[in-house]
Amino acid sequence: MMSRRGCILAAVLAAAAVLAIGVFLGGWFGSGPLEKDRSFVVPNGASLTAVAERLEDKGIIRSADGFTLRARIFGGGSAIKAGEFRIPAHASPSRVFSIICSDDVIRRFVTIPEGMPSIMVQERLMATPELTGEVAVPEEGSVLPDSYAFQRGETREAVLRRMQAAMSRTLKELWAKRAPDLVVKTPEEAVILASIVEKETGKPEERRMVAGLYSNRLKQGMLLQADPTIIYPITRGKPLGRRILQSEIQAVNDYNTYTMVGLPKQPITNPGKESLEAVLHPAKTDALYMVADGSGGHAFATTLEEHNANVAKWFAIRRERGEL
């Protein structure tokens, strides 16, 4: 029979054990020290120990050693994942571990609008502070305009490669479904013409009509006379910011379609999917001429006489606006 002293000692030991277990569990499931939500990056290939040390350094957990021990006991064999995660304020170590083992990474995006030239694509990538490394100006027409997800710390070169892979994949798919008897004979020519269509109209519903008009001109050996092809060799596709000079209209180079028959030697921007589709499925039209109509779109004409009348209307609109 246990003595009174022995009973007291057993009770004390039991209480101490319960307290120790409570402390141990509290160190895993209890509230953490983080005062406000913050992001946390798990680097590629980082070990649990290294990540725990980073978590302690950032004030997300109290003890790296305690976190590592408890993660191995309670973690159920889960593996931490690389990426950027959002850690809520006062998250318990258990919650922190669950987050960095999940696929719930913070997804950031960089958007390339339709018609953004490559020099501005490079500038946008370089201006995205969460990306790393340098990136050169990509080949014009090689990037598919879209929004691209990336993770903090990813290289700019890796994101650019995804943009270019998307263009290659999309162009291949669209080219396989192209209409017969196109004036463009290669995917590369399709991108060049689509880049002109992209820059010539801001109205999506006009794209196929503009593509049909330029296709007609190419078939007949006419000058395309697309103003954006004058601007490209001057600014590499950035806005000119002023009226085109007569000397620039008359300039002879590999892009200016006022002084050369056929397509420029390369695209003049990065065309979107819709402009590529327009070139590969142009409208069936006899139109050879177009001029702005004052609404953001164009008036199309099949004869020079009709076109001159449309031009006169456009100049009248501009005079009313005080632009002339």
Secondary structure, 3 states (H helix, E strand, C coil): CCCHHHHHHHHHHHHHHHHHHHHHHHHHHCCCCCCCCEEEEECCCCCHHHHHHHHHHCCCCCCHHHHHHHHHHHCCCCCCCCEEEEECCCCCHHHHHHHHCCCCCCCEEEECCCCCCHHHHHHHHHCCCCCECCCCCCCCCCCCCCEEEECCCCEHHHHHHHHHHHHHHHHHHHHHCCCCCCCCCCHHHHHHHHHHHHHHCCCHHHHHHHHHHHHHHHHHCCCCCCHHHHHHHHHCCCCCCCCCCHHHHCCCCCCCCCCCCCCCCCCCCCCCHHHHHHHHCCCCCCCCEEEECCCCCEEEECCHHHHHHHHHHHHHHHHHCCCC
